[in-house]
Amino acid sequence: MFTETVRELEKDNLISRKVFPVVPPKVEYALTKRGQSLETILRSLDQWGLNDEQKQQD
């Protein structure tokens, strides 16, 4: 599941993947500029969810 998700994100140019030729295998992921451009949107969505959750509890 994780592998499928990161491969899709990489395919959509939202993350980059760097593989290191070491044992055990090492892979690093980073947001691309395109991925970083989603930060404001995702933070707003997160805040909406927190606010909605609080409303549901009241």
C-alpha positions as CSV (number, residue, x, y, z in Angstrom):
1,M,0.0,0.0,0.0
2,F,2.7,2.5,1.0
3,T,4.8,1.6,-2.1
4,E,1.8,2.1,-4.4
5,T,1.0,5.4,-2.8
6,V,4.5,6.9,-3.1
7,R,4.9,5.6,-6.7
8,E,1.7,7.4,-7.6
9,L,2.9,10.6,-5.9
10,E,6.2,10.2,-7.8
11,K,4.4,9.6,-11.1
12,D,2.4,12.8,-10.5
13,N,5.6,14.7,-9.8
14,L,4.6,15.6,-6.2
15,I,7.5,13.8,-4.6
16,S,11.0,12.9,-5.7
17,R,12.8,9.6,-4.8
18,K,16.5,9.2,-4.2
19,V,17.9,5.7,-4.0
20,F,21.2,5.1,-2.2
21,P,23.4,2.1,-3.3
22,V,23.9,0.7,0.2
23,V,23.0,-2.4,2.2
24,P,20.5,-2.3,3.7
25,P,18.7,-0.4,1.0
26,K,18.1,3.3,1.7
27,V,15.6,5.5,0.0
28,E,14.8,9.2,0.6
29,Y,11.6,11.0,-0.5
30,A,11.2,14.8,-0.7
31,L,8.5,17.1,-1.9
32,T,9.0,18.6,-5.3
33,K,8.1,22.2,-6.0
34,R,4.8,21.0,-7.4
35,G,4.2,19.1,-4.1
36,Q,5.2,22.1,-2.0
37,S,2.6,24.2,-3.9
38,L,-0.1,22.1,-2.2
39,E,1.0,23.0,1.3
40,T,-1.4,25.9,1.8
41,I,-4.3,23.9,0.4
42,L,-3.6,20.9,2.6
43,R,-3.1,22.9,5.8
44,S,-6.4,24.6,5.1
45,L,-8.1,21.3,4.6
46,D,-6.5,20.0,7.9
47,Q,-7.8,23.1,9.7
48,W,-11.3,22.6,8.3
49,G,-11.3,19.0,9.5
50,L,-10.2,20.0,13.0
51,N,-12.9,22.7,13.1
52,D,-15.6,20.3,11.8
53,E,-14.6,17.7,14.4
54,Q,-14.9,20.2,17.2
55,K,-18.4,21.2,15.9
56,Q,-19.4,17.6,15.8
57,Q,-18.4,17.2,19.5
58,D,-20.3,20.3,20.7
